[in-house]
Amino acid sequence: MFSILALVCALGQDPAECQPPTARDVMVLGEERDELACFRQAQMSAGKVETLRRIGPDEWIKFSCRRR
């Protein structure tokens, strides 16, 4: 199983450095059986989460699928 994570990171933060310990906020959006389904569901879920639709102009979202 894979956990679907949405990481809210600072605009100036390098994408490689945007990880759960360094993100401004971490949200678990759900779980999927395989990695491909995980990334597909991450994209589909993002628009439904109010917090992700209200990120600031100095933030961006990175999706991550972590094996459980």
PyMOL Python script that loads the backbone (N, CA, C, O; Angstrom):
from pymol import cmd

cmd.read_pdbstr("""\
ATOM      1  N   MET A   1       0.832  -1.185   0.000  1.00  0.00           N
ATOM      2  CA  MET A   1       0.000   0.000   0.000  1.00  0.00           C
ATOM      3  C   MET A   1       0.881   1.255   0.000  1.00  0.00           C
ATOM      4  O   MET A   1       1.992   1.256   0.531  1.00  0.00           O
ATOM      5  N   PHE A   2       0.360   2.306  -0.602  1.00  0.00           N
ATOM      6  CA  PHE A   2       1.043   3.591  -0.662  1.00  0.00           C
ATOM      7  C   PHE A   2       0.157   4.665  -0.037  1.00  0.00           C
ATOM      8  O   PHE A   2      -1.041   4.728  -0.313  1.00  0.00           O
ATOM      9  N   SER A   3       0.745   5.498   0.795  1.00  0.00           N
ATOM     10  CA  SER A   3       0.050   6.655   1.348  1.00  0.00           C
ATOM     11  C   SER A   3       0.216   7.822   0.396  1.00  0.00           C
ATOM     12  O   SER A   3       1.312   8.064  -0.109  1.00  0.00           O
ATOM     13  N   ILE A   4      -0.862   8.546   0.146  1.00  0.00           N
ATOM     14  CA  ILE A   4      -0.830   9.726  -0.714  1.00  0.00           C
ATOM     15  C   ILE A   4      -0.604  10.942   0.174  1.00  0.00           C
ATOM     16  O   ILE A   4      -1.431  11.256   1.030  1.00  0.00           O
ATOM     17  N   LEU A   5       0.522  11.626  -0.032  1.00  0.00           N
ATOM     18  CA  LEU A   5       0.852  12.806   0.757  1.00  0.00           C
ATOM     19  C   LEU A   5       0.834  14.056  -0.112  1.00  0.00           C
ATOM     20  O   LEU A   5       1.265  14.031  -1.264  1.00  0.00           O
ATOM     21  N   ALA A   6       0.335  15.141   0.449  1.00  0.00           N
ATOM     22  CA  ALA A   6       0.417  16.457  -0.176  1.00  0.00           C
ATOM     23  C   ALA A   6       1.291  17.306   0.741  1.00  0.00           C
ATOM     24  O   ALA A   6       0.969  17.499   1.913  1.00  0.00           O
ATOM     25  N   LEU A   7       2.388  17.806   0.206  1.00  0.00           N
ATOM     26  CA  LEU A   7       3.321  18.624   0.967  1.00  0.00           C
ATOM     27  C   LEU A   7       3.181  20.072   0.505  1.00  0.00           C
ATOM     28  O   LEU A   7       3.306  20.359  -0.686  1.00  0.00           O
ATOM     29  N   VAL A   8       2.928  20.970   1.427  1.00  0.00           N
ATOM     30  CA  VAL A   8       2.873  22.403   1.113  1.00  0.00           C
ATOM     31  C   VAL A   8       4.239  22.968   1.480  1.00  0.00           C
ATOM     32  O   VAL A   8       4.645  22.944   2.642  1.00  0.00           O
ATOM     33  N   CYS A   9       4.942  23.476   0.469  1.00  0.00           N
ATOM     34  CA  CYS A   9       6.323  23.937   0.660  1.00  0.00           C
ATOM     35  C   CYS A   9       6.464  25.413   0.298  1.00  0.00           C
ATOM     36  O   CYS A   9       5.626  25.977  -0.405  1.00  0.00           O
ATOM     37  N   ALA A  10       7.528  26.017   0.788  1.00  0.00           N
ATOM     38  CA  ALA A  10       7.817  27.422   0.496  1.00  0.00           C
ATOM     39  C   ALA A  10       8.224  27.568  -0.968  1.00  0.00           C
ATOM     40  O   ALA A  10       8.890  26.695  -1.525  1.00  0.00           O
ATOM     41  N   LEU A  11       7.825  28.659  -1.573  1.00  0.00           N
ATOM     42  CA  LEU A  11       8.083  28.893  -2.994  1.00  0.00           C
ATOM     43  C   LEU A  11       9.575  28.815  -3.327  1.00  0.00           C
ATOM     44  O   LEU A  11       9.934  28.280  -4.376  1.00  0.00           O
ATOM     45  N   GLY A  12      10.435  29.323  -2.480  1.00  0.00           N
ATOM     46  CA  GLY A  12      11.869  29.311  -2.747  1.00  0.00           C
ATOM     47  C   GLY A  12      12.557  27.994  -2.423  1.00  0.00           C
ATOM     48  O   GLY A  12      13.760  27.852  -2.643  1.00  0.00           O
ATOM     49  N   GLN A  13      11.808  27.034  -1.906  1.00  0.00           N
ATOM     50  CA  GLN A  13      12.395  25.755  -1.504  1.00  0.00           C
ATOM     51  C   GLN A  13      12.626  24.867  -2.721  1.00  0.00           C
ATOM     52  O   GLN A  13      11.741  24.719  -3.565  1.00  0.00           O
ATOM     53  N   ASP A  14      13.811  24.279  -2.810  1.00  0.00           N
ATOM     54  CA  ASP A  14      14.148  23.377  -3.890  1.00  0.00           C
ATOM     55  C   ASP A  14      13.235  22.149  -3.835  1.00  0.00           C
ATOM     56  O   ASP A  14      12.995  21.624  -2.748  1.00  0.00           O
ATOM     57  N   PRO A  15      12.722  21.679  -4.971  1.00  0.00           N
ATOM     58  CA  PRO A  15      11.840  20.510  -4.955  1.00  0.00           C
ATOM     59  C   PRO A  15      12.445  19.281  -4.269  1.00  0.00           C
ATOM     60  O   PRO A  15      11.725  18.523  -3.618  1.00  0.00           O
ATOM     61  N   ALA A  16      13.739  19.080  -4.406  1.00  0.00           N
ATOM     62  CA  ALA A  16      14.372  17.932  -3.761  1.00  0.00           C
ATOM     63  C   ALA A  16      14.386  18.072  -2.241  1.00  0.00           C
ATOM     64  O   ALA A  16      14.410  17.074  -1.521  1.00  0.00           O
ATOM     65  N   GLU A  17      14.371  19.298  -1.762  1.00  0.00           N
ATOM     66  CA  GLU A  17      14.378  19.549  -0.317  1.00  0.00           C
ATOM     67  C   GLU A  17      12.973  19.560   0.288  1.00  0.00           C
ATOM     68  O   GLU A  17      12.830  19.557   1.511  1.00  0.00           O
ATOM     69  N   CYS A  18      11.963  19.573  -0.531  1.00  0.00           N
ATOM     70  CA  CYS A  18      10.585  19.560  -0.044  1.00  0.00           C
ATOM     71  C   CYS A  18      10.229  18.129   0.349  1.00  0.00           C
ATOM     72  O   CYS A  18       9.830  17.325  -0.493  1.00  0.00           O
ATOM     73  N   GLN A  19      10.375  17.826   1.611  1.00  0.00           N
ATOM     74  CA  GLN A  19      10.110  16.506   2.181  1.00  0.00           C
ATOM     75  C   GLN A  19       9.210  16.682   3.404  1.00  0.00           C
ATOM     76  O   GLN A  19       9.093  17.798   3.910  1.00  0.00           O
ATOM     77  N   PRO A  20       8.575  15.624   3.891  1.00  0.00           N
ATOM     78  CA  PRO A  20       7.699  15.778   5.058  1.00  0.00           C
ATOM     79  C   PRO A  20       8.316  16.528   6.244  1.00  0.00           C
ATOM     80  O   PRO A  20       7.621  17.341   6.852  1.00  0.00           O
ATOM     81  N   PRO A  21       9.586  16.298   6.604  1.00  0.00           N
ATOM     82  CA  PRO A  21      10.123  17.053   7.748  1.00  0.00           C
ATOM     83  C   PRO A  21      10.345  18.550   7.483  1.00  0.00           C
ATOM     84  O   PRO A  21      10.397  19.339   8.427  1.00  0.00           O
ATOM     85  N   THR A  22      10.476  18.948   6.204  1.00  0.00           N
ATOM     86  CA  THR A  22      10.780  20.337   5.883  1.00  0.00           C
ATOM     87  C   THR A  22       9.591  21.102   5.300  1.00  0.00           C
ATOM     88  O   THR A  22       9.689  22.310   5.084  1.00  0.00           O
ATOM     89  N   ALA A  23       8.489  20.433   5.046  1.00  0.00           N
ATOM     90  CA  ALA A  23       7.310  21.078   4.469  1.00  0.00           C
ATOM     91  C   ALA A  23       6.605  21.943   5.512  1.00  0.00           C
ATOM     92  O   ALA A  23       6.682  21.677   6.711  1.00  0.00           O
ATOM     93  N   ARG A  24       5.923  22.970   5.042  1.00  0.00           N
ATOM     94  CA  ARG A  24       5.135  23.829   5.940  1.00  0.00           C
ATOM     95  C   ARG A  24       3.929  23.076   6.488  1.00  0.00           C
ATOM     96  O   ARG A  24       3.503  23.297   7.622  1.00  0.00           O
ATOM     97  N   ASP A  25       3.381  22.173   5.654  1.00  0.00           N
ATOM     98  CA  ASP A  25       2.227  21.377   6.065  1.00  0.00           C
ATOM     99  C   ASP A  25       2.273  20.057   5.304  1.00  0.00           C
ATOM    100  O   ASP A  25       2.712  20.012   4.155  1.00  0.00           O
ATOM    101  N   VAL A  26       1.822  18.992   5.944  1.00  0.00           N
ATOM    102  CA  VAL A  26       1.760  17.665   5.331  1.00  0.00           C
ATOM    103  C   VAL A  26       0.358  17.126   5.547  1.00  0.00           C
ATOM    104  O   VAL A  26      -0.140  17.096   6.672  1.00  0.00           O
ATOM    105  N   MET A  27      -0.277  16.699   4.456  1.00  0.00           N
ATOM    106  CA  MET A  27      -1.617  16.132   4.548  1.00  0.00           C
ATOM    107  C   MET A  27      -1.634  14.751   3.925  1.00  0.00           C
ATOM    108  O   MET A  27      -1.071  14.548   2.849  1.00  0.00           O
ATOM    109  N   VAL A  28      -2.267  13.809   4.579  1.00  0.00           N
ATOM    110  CA  VAL A  28      -2.463  12.473   4.026  1.00  0.00           C
ATOM    111  C   VAL A  28      -3.813  12.500   3.316  1.00  0.00           C
ATOM    112  O   VAL A  28      -4.849  12.753   3.932  1.00  0.00           O
ATOM    113  N   LEU A  29      -3.785  12.236   2.004  1.00  0.00           N
ATOM    114  CA  LEU A  29      -5.002  12.310   1.196  1.00  0.00           C
ATOM    115  C   LEU A  29      -5.689  10.967   1.020  1.00  0.00           C
ATOM    116  O   LEU A  29      -6.815  10.908   0.528  1.00  0.00           O
ATOM    117  N   GLY A  30      -5.024   9.884   1.417  1.00  0.00           N
ATOM    118  CA  GLY A  30      -5.611   8.556   1.266  1.00  0.00           C
ATOM    119  C   GLY A  30      -4.556   7.507   1.034  1.00  0.00           C
ATOM    120  O   GLY A  30      -3.373   7.726   1.293  1.00  0.00           O
ATOM    121  N   GLU A  31      -4.999   6.347   0.536  1.00  0.00           N
ATOM    122  CA  GLU A  31      -4.101   5.225   0.248  1.00  0.00           C
ATOM    123  C   GLU A  31      -4.502   4.570  -1.059  1.00  0.00           C
ATOM    124  O   GLU A  31      -5.668   4.594  -1.452  1.00  0.00           O
ATOM    125  N   GLU A  32      -3.521   3.986  -1.723  1.00  0.00           N
ATOM    126  CA  GLU A  32      -3.750   3.225  -2.949  1.00  0.00           C
ATOM    127  C   GLU A  32      -2.859   1.986  -2.943  1.00  0.00           C
ATOM    128  O   GLU A  32      -1.860   1.926  -2.226  1.00  0.00           O
ATOM    129  N   ARG A  33      -3.239   0.997  -3.756  1.00  0.00           N
ATOM    130  CA  ARG A  33      -2.489  -0.256  -3.799  1.00  0.00           C
ATOM    131  C   ARG A  33      -1.151  -0.158  -4.518  1.00  0.00           C
ATOM    132  O   ARG A  33      -0.180  -0.792  -4.105  1.00  0.00           O
ATOM    133  N   ASP A  34      -1.087   0.628  -5.587  1.00  0.00           N
ATOM    134  CA  ASP A  34       0.171   0.724  -6.336  1.00  0.00           C
ATOM    135  C   ASP A  34       0.547   2.182  -6.556  1.00  0.00           C
ATOM    136  O   ASP A  34      -0.266   3.087  -6.368  1.00  0.00           O
ATOM    137  N   GLU A  35       1.793   2.391  -6.958  1.00  0.00           N
ATOM    138  CA  GLU A  35       2.332   3.739  -7.083  1.00  0.00           C
ATOM    139  C   GLU A  35       1.653   4.555  -8.176  1.00  0.00           C
ATOM    140  O   GLU A  35       1.416   5.750  -7.998  1.00  0.00           O
ATOM    141  N   LEU A  36       1.340   3.927  -9.296  1.00  0.00           N
ATOM    142  CA  LEU A  36       0.678   4.644 -10.385  1.00  0.00           C
ATOM    143  C   LEU A  36      -0.699   5.143  -9.942  1.00  0.00           C
ATOM    144  O   LEU A  36      -1.049   6.297 -10.185  1.00  0.00           O
ATOM    145  N   ALA A  37      -1.465   4.292  -9.305  1.00  0.00           N
ATOM    146  CA  ALA A  37      -2.784   4.700  -8.806  1.00  0.00           C
ATOM    147  C   ALA A  37      -2.643   5.785  -7.743  1.00  0.00           C
ATOM    148  O   ALA A  37      -3.490   6.672  -7.641  1.00  0.00           O
ATOM    149  N   CYS A  38      -1.587   5.715  -6.963  1.00  0.00           N
ATOM    150  CA  CYS A  38      -1.338   6.702  -5.919  1.00  0.00           C
ATOM    151  C   CYS A  38      -1.170   8.098  -6.530  1.00  0.00           C
ATOM    152  O   CYS A  38      -1.817   9.046  -6.085  1.00  0.00           O
ATOM    153  N   PHE A  39      -0.323   8.230  -7.529  1.00  0.00           N
ATOM    154  CA  PHE A  39      -0.097   9.538  -8.142  1.00  0.00           C
ATOM    155  C   PHE A  39      -1.336  10.035  -8.894  1.00  0.00           C
ATOM    156  O   PHE A  39      -1.629  11.230  -8.892  1.00  0.00           O
ATOM    157  N   ARG A  40      -2.050   9.125  -9.527  1.00  0.00           N
ATOM    158  CA  ARG A  40      -3.278   9.518 -10.228  1.00  0.00           C
ATOM    159  C   ARG A  40      -4.303  10.046  -9.217  1.00  0.00           C
ATOM    160  O   ARG A  40      -4.916  11.089  -9.440  1.00  0.00           O
ATOM    161  N   GLN A  41      -4.483   9.331  -8.118  1.00  0.00           N
ATOM    162  CA  GLN A  41      -5.447   9.751  -7.103  1.00  0.00           C
ATOM    163  C   GLN A  41      -5.015  11.047  -6.425  1.00  0.00           C
ATOM    164  O   GLN A  41      -5.863  11.857  -6.051  1.00  0.00           O
ATOM    165  N   ALA A  42      -3.718  11.253  -6.263  1.00  0.00           N
ATOM    166  CA  ALA A  42      -3.216  12.493  -5.659  1.00  0.00           C
ATOM    167  C   ALA A  42      -3.670  13.702  -6.473  1.00  0.00           C
ATOM    168  O   ALA A  42      -4.128  14.696  -5.910  1.00  0.00           O
ATOM    169  N   GLN A  43      -3.545  13.619  -7.773  1.00  0.00           N
ATOM    170  CA  GLN A  43      -3.947  14.720  -8.646  1.00  0.00           C
ATOM    171  C   GLN A  43      -5.451  14.957  -8.587  1.00  0.00           C
ATOM    172  O   GLN A  43      -5.907  16.100  -8.581  1.00  0.00           O
ATOM    173  N   MET A  44      -6.220  13.867  -8.543  1.00  0.00           N
ATOM    174  CA  MET A  44      -7.675  13.989  -8.520  1.00  0.00           C
ATOM    175  C   MET A  44      -8.175  14.503  -7.171  1.00  0.00           C
ATOM    176  O   MET A  44      -9.188  15.200  -7.113  1.00  0.00           O
ATOM    177  N   SER A  45      -7.486  14.172  -6.103  1.00  0.00           N
ATOM    178  CA  SER A  45      -7.913  14.573  -4.756  1.00  0.00           C
ATOM    179  C   SER A  45      -7.578  16.019  -4.440  1.00  0.00           C
ATOM    180  O   SER A  45      -8.265  16.647  -3.634  1.00  0.00           O
ATOM    181  N   ALA A  46      -6.558  16.548  -5.046  1.00  0.00           N
ATOM    182  CA  ALA A  46      -6.060  17.876  -4.685  1.00  0.00           C
ATOM    183  C   ALA A  46      -7.117  18.966  -4.798  1.00  0.00           C
ATOM    184  O   ALA A  46      -7.199  19.834  -3.929  1.00  0.00           O
ATOM    185  N   GLY A  47      -7.914  18.938  -5.837  1.00  0.00           N
ATOM    186  CA  GLY A  47      -8.926  19.969  -6.033  1.00  0.00           C
ATOM    187  C   GLY A  47     -10.072  19.892  -5.043  1.00  0.00           C
ATOM    188  O   GLY A  47     -10.831  20.849  -4.889  1.00  0.00           O
ATOM    189  N   LYS A  48     -10.199  18.768  -4.377  1.00  0.00           N
ATOM    190  CA  LYS A  48     -11.300  18.581  -3.430  1.00  0.00           C
ATOM    191  C   LYS A  48     -10.943  19.000  -2.011  1.00  0.00           C
ATOM    192  O   LYS A  48     -11.823  19.108  -1.156  1.00  0.00           O
ATOM    193  N   VAL A  49      -9.661  19.235  -1.753  1.00  0.00           N
ATOM    194  CA  VAL A  49      -9.212  19.590  -0.408  1.00  0.00           C
ATOM    195  C   VAL A  49      -9.131  21.113  -0.308  1.00  0.00           C
ATOM    196  O   VAL A  49      -8.294  21.745  -0.951  1.00  0.00           O
ATOM    197  N   GLU A  50      -9.998  21.681   0.495  1.00  0.00           N
ATOM    198  CA  GLU A  50     -10.097  23.147   0.604  1.00  0.00           C
ATOM    199  C   GLU A  50      -8.764  23.793   0.975  1.00  0.00           C
ATOM    200  O   GLU A  50      -8.407  24.833   0.420  1.00  0.00           O
ATOM    201  N   THR A  51      -8.033  23.195   1.896  1.00  0.00           N
ATOM    202  CA  THR A  51      -6.746  23.752   2.331  1.00  0.00           C
ATOM    203  C   THR A  51      -5.775  23.863   1.154  1.00  0.00           C
ATOM    204  O   THR A  51      -5.035  24.842   1.055  1.00  0.00           O
ATOM    205  N   LEU A  52      -5.773  22.882   0.275  1.00  0.00           N
ATOM    206  CA  LEU A  52      -4.855  22.904  -0.867  1.00  0.00           C
ATOM    207  C   LEU A  52      -5.280  23.939  -1.905  1.00  0.00           C
ATOM    208  O   LEU A  52      -4.441  24.445  -2.652  1.00  0.00           O
ATOM    209  N   ARG A  53      -6.546  24.253  -1.960  1.00  0.00           N
ATOM    210  CA  ARG A  53      -7.023  25.272  -2.909  1.00  0.00           C
ATOM    211  C   ARG A  53      -6.732  26.671  -2.407  1.00  0.00           C
ATOM    212  O   ARG A  53      -6.841  27.635  -3.164  1.00  0.00           O
ATOM    213  N   ARG A  54      -6.363  26.797  -1.144  1.00  0.00           N
ATOM    214  CA  ARG A  54      -6.116  28.123  -0.552  1.00  0.00           C
ATOM    215  C   ARG A  54      -4.647  28.347  -0.185  1.00  0.00           C
ATOM    216  O   ARG A  54      -4.354  29.084   0.756  1.00  0.00           O
ATOM    217  N   ILE A  55      -3.744  27.734  -0.901  1.00  0.00           N
ATOM    218  CA  ILE A  55      -2.337  27.967  -0.574  1.00  0.00           C
ATOM    219  C   ILE A  55      -1.963  29.398  -0.933  1.00  0.00           C
ATOM    220  O   ILE A  55      -2.550  30.001  -1.831  1.00  0.00           O
ATOM    221  N   GLY A  56      -0.992  29.923  -0.229  1.00  0.00           N
ATOM    222  CA  GLY A  56      -0.568  31.292  -0.434  1.00  0.00           C
ATOM    223  C   GLY A  56       0.273  31.476  -1.685  1.00  0.00           C
ATOM    224  O   GLY A  56       0.712  30.498  -2.290  1.00  0.00           O
ATOM    225  N   PRO A  57       0.503  32.730  -2.079  1.00  0.00           N
ATOM    226  CA  PRO A  57       1.297  33.009  -3.272  1.00  0.00           C
ATOM    227  C   PRO A  57       2.775  32.641  -3.088  1.00  0.00           C
ATOM    228  O   PRO A  57       3.524  32.586  -4.063  1.00  0.00           O
ATOM    229  N   ASP A  58       3.189  32.392  -1.855  1.00  0.00           N
ATOM    230  CA  ASP A  58       4.578  32.019  -1.591  1.00  0.00           C
ATOM    231  C   ASP A  58       4.708  30.530  -1.267  1.00  0.00           C
ATOM    232  O   ASP A  58       5.684  30.107  -0.648  1.00  0.00           O
ATOM    233  N   GLU A  59       3.705  29.729  -1.694  1.00  0.00           N
ATOM    234  CA  GLU A  59       3.717  28.283  -1.430  1.00  0.00           C
ATOM    235  C   GLU A  59       3.429  27.496  -2.703  1.00  0.00           C
ATOM    236  O   GLU A  59       2.883  28.033  -3.667  1.00  0.00           O
ATOM    237  N   TRP A  60       3.795  26.236  -2.698  1.00  0.00           N
ATOM    238  CA  TRP A  60       3.473  25.329  -3.795  1.00  0.00           C
ATOM    239  C   TRP A  60       3.235  23.934  -3.207  1.00  0.00           C
ATOM    240  O   TRP A  60       3.599  23.670  -2.061  1.00  0.00           O
ATOM    241  N   ILE A  61       2.629  23.052  -3.990  1.00  0.00           N
ATOM    242  CA  ILE A  61       2.260  21.715  -3.517  1.00  0.00           C
ATOM    243  C   ILE A  61       3.085  20.663  -4.242  1.00  0.00           C
ATOM    244  O   ILE A  61       3.247  20.704  -5.462  1.00  0.00           O
ATOM    245  N   LYS A  62       3.595  19.733  -3.474  1.00  0.00           N
ATOM    246  CA  LYS A  62       4.304  18.579  -4.019  1.00  0.00           C
ATOM    247  C   LYS A  62       3.566  17.338  -3.535  1.00  0.00           C
ATOM    248  O   LYS A  62       3.244  17.225  -2.352  1.00  0.00           O
ATOM    249  N   PHE A  63       3.298  16.410  -4.444  1.00  0.00           N
ATOM    250  CA  PHE A  63       2.663  15.156  -4.080  1.00  0.00           C
ATOM    251  C   PHE A  63       3.728  14.083  -3.940  1.00  0.00           C
ATOM    252  O   PHE A  63       4.711  14.047  -4.680  1.00  0.00           O
ATOM    253  N   SER A  64       3.503  13.213  -2.971  1.00  0.00           N
ATOM    254  CA  SER A  64       4.448  12.138  -2.709  1.00  0.00           C
ATOM    255  C   SER A  64       3.663  10.880  -2.384  1.00  0.00           C
ATOM    256  O   SER A  64       2.652  10.935  -1.684  1.00  0.00           O
ATOM    257  N   CYS A  65       4.122   9.760  -2.887  1.00  0.00           N
ATOM    258  CA  CYS A  65       3.527   8.473  -2.576  1.00  0.00           C
ATOM    259  C   CYS A  65       4.546   7.675  -1.802  1.00  0.00           C
ATOM    260  O   CYS A  65       5.622   7.363  -2.312  1.00  0.00           O
ATOM    261  N   ARG A  66       4.212   7.347  -0.577  1.00  0.00           N
ATOM    262  CA  ARG A  66       5.141   6.641   0.324  1.00  0.00           C
ATOM    263  C   ARG A  66       4.628   5.234   0.601  1.00  0.00           C
ATOM    264  O   ARG A  66       3.475   5.036   0.982  1.00  0.00           O
ATOM    265  N   ARG A  67       5.506   4.273   0.402  1.00  0.00           N
ATOM    266  CA  ARG A  67       5.167   2.887   0.705  1.00  0.00           C
ATOM    267  C   ARG A  67       4.978   2.726   2.203  1.00  0.00           C
ATOM    268  O   ARG A  67       5.787   3.201   3.000  1.00  0.00           O
ATOM    269  N   ARG A  68       3.909   2.056   2.571  1.00  0.00           N
ATOM    270  CA  ARG A  68       3.637   1.830   3.990  1.00  0.00           C
ATOM    271  C   ARG A  68       4.231   0.523   4.457  1.00  0.00           C
ATOM    272  O   ARG A  68       4.100   0.169   5.629  1.00  0.00           O
TER     273      ARG A  68
END
""", "prot")
cmd.dss("prot")
cmd.show_as("cartoon", "prot")
cmd.util.cbc("prot")
cmd.orient("prot")
